[in-house]
């Protein structure tokens, strides 16, 4: 449950930021199967600390069947 409630650590523009979980909703199609992807917390561990200033963008998204995020 924490993955859906806690803010997510991300890198945007090379800088560490915190954004709401379940934001950044997008549609992904894999092998003809339509899924939705959205940000969830905890998946990056210390990667944001490690890569801040070295990469422009880094985040962690969960894939689920359409309607799950809603």
Number of C-alpha atoms within 10 A of each C-alpha: 7 10 15 18 12 16 19 24 26 22 23 16 12 16 17 17 14 13 16 15 19 21 16 13 14 12 13 16 9 7 6 7 8 13 17 18 21 19 25 27 25 15 15 16 10 10 14 21 14 10 16 19 15 11 14 13 16 18 18 15 20 17 18 15 13 13 8 10 15 5
